[in-house]
Amino acid sequence: MGSANRDETVFGNPDEIRLDRDPEDNLLYGAGIHVCPGAPLARMEMLYFMEALLDATRHMGPLPERPAVRAHYPAGGYSEVPLHVRRS
């Protein structure tokens, strides 16, 4: 399960952030009969959160002195992504 979204034949370089990737290939919320019933709510919450954050933000960027920390198996992605956020 930990490697499902890291298949290089599907995702190329899985550590690279690419907004042009096909979201249908992502298995975050499962697939078929195993799809997460809360996926639409989670996506809606994330959309509203990001819209509110970006509307209130003038600048956002990584903190070079505090690099992102990868999550440990079985979690995926990152456990920490320190950012500097400057409000509008």
C-alpha positions, 0 to 999 in steps of 0.5 A, a space after each residue: 500500500 505504501 508504494 501505490 502512488 509511487 509507481 514510477 511507470 505511472 508517476 515518473 518521478 513521484 517525489 516531484 510536485 507536478 500539478 499537471 498529473 492526471 488525478 485519476 491515477 492517484 489512489 489516495 482515496 482508493 478505487 472501485 468498490 474500495 473507494 473512500 465514501 468521504 472522499 468528496 467531502 475531504 476534497 471540498 474541505 481542502 478546496 475551501 481551505 486552500 481558497 481561504 488561505 490563498 485569498 489571505 496570503 501575499 507570499 508563501 514559501 519554504 523555510 530553507 533552514 527547515 526542510 520538509 520531513 517525509 512521513 514514515 510508513 504506513 503514512 505517505 507524503 510528508 509529516 512536516 512541510 514548514 512554510 513562511 506565510 505572509 498575510 495580505 
